[in-house]
Amino acid sequence: MAKKAKKAPKNPVKKTAKKSAKGGAEKKDGRSNPRSWSKDDVKQLKTLIKQNTPTRLIAMKLKRTEASVRWRVHSEGLSLRPTNRSPRD
């Protein structure tokens, strides 16, 4: 006869979501909850876009990812393309 395998005892302690350094709760798959965009964040984003700041630098200044910056720019109907300026300006 085959021996029955013993089951490991269940862990009574439930695992909870860890708090990330940003203050949002981290999900089990490693992603964090997105931070909402405040009016000041959007205002600063528009200012940085007008100054032709690179996307990576905008993301660093706003403490967000490049993807979230690109998504917000698109949802606001803005463009990250640099404005064409004549060489004499």
C-alpha positions in Angstrom: 0.0 0.0 0.0 1.1 3.5 -0.7 1.8 5.8 2.1 -0.3 9.0 2.5 1.7 12.2 2.3 1.4 14.4 5.3 0.1 17.9 4.6 1.9 20.8 6.0 0.1 22.7 8.7 -1.7 25.8 7.6 -0.1 29.1 8.6 -2.5 31.0 10.9 -0.8 34.3 10.2 -2.3 36.0 7.1 0.0 37.9 4.8 -1.0 41.5 4.4 0.1 44.1 1.8 3.3 45.8 2.7 3.5 49.6 2.9 5.8 51.1 0.3 8.1 54.1 1.0 5.7 56.3 -1.0 2.8 55.6 1.4 0.7 53.4 -0.9 0.1 49.8 -0.2 2.0 47.4 -2.4 0.0 44.7 -4.2 0.9 41.0 -4.0 2.3 41.1 -7.6 4.8 43.9 -6.7 2.9 46.8 -8.3 1.9 49.7 -6.1 -1.3 51.7 -6.1 -1.1 54.7 -8.3 -1.0 58.1 -6.8 -3.6 60.6 -8.0 -2.5 63.7 -9.8 -3.1 66.9 -7.9 -3.8 70.3 -9.6 -0.3 71.4 -8.5 1.2 68.3 -10.2 -0.6 69.0 -13.5 0.4 72.7 -13.3 4.1 71.8 -12.8 3.8 69.2 -15.6 2.6 71.9 -18.0 5.3 74.3 -16.9 8.0 71.7 -17.5 6.6 70.8 -20.9 6.7 74.5 -22.0 10.4 74.6 -20.9 11.1 71.6 -23.2 12.2 69.4 -20.3 12.9 65.8 -21.2 10.3 63.3 -20.2 12.7 61.4 -17.9 13.6 64.5 -16.0 9.9 65.5 -15.7 9.3 62.1 -14.2 12.1 62.5 -11.7 11.0 65.9 -10.6 7.4 64.8 -10.1 8.5 61.5 -8.5 6.6 59.4 -11.0 7.4 57.0 -13.8 7.9 58.0 -17.4 4.9 56.0 -18.4 2.6 57.8 -15.9 3.9 61.2 -17.2 3.3 60.2 -20.8 -0.2 58.9 -19.9 -1.1 62.1 -18.1 0.2 64.3 -21.0 -1.9 62.3 -23.4 -5.0 62.5 -21.2 -4.6 66.3 -20.9 -4.3 66.6 -24.6 -0.8 67.9 -24.5 2.3 67.0 -26.4 5.9 66.2 -25.3 7.4 67.1 -28.7 9.7 70.1 -28.5 8.5 73.3 -30.0 10.3 74.2 -33.2 12.3 77.3 -32.9 14.1 79.2 -35.6 17.9 79.0 -35.3 18.1 82.7 -35.0 16.1 83.0 -31.8 
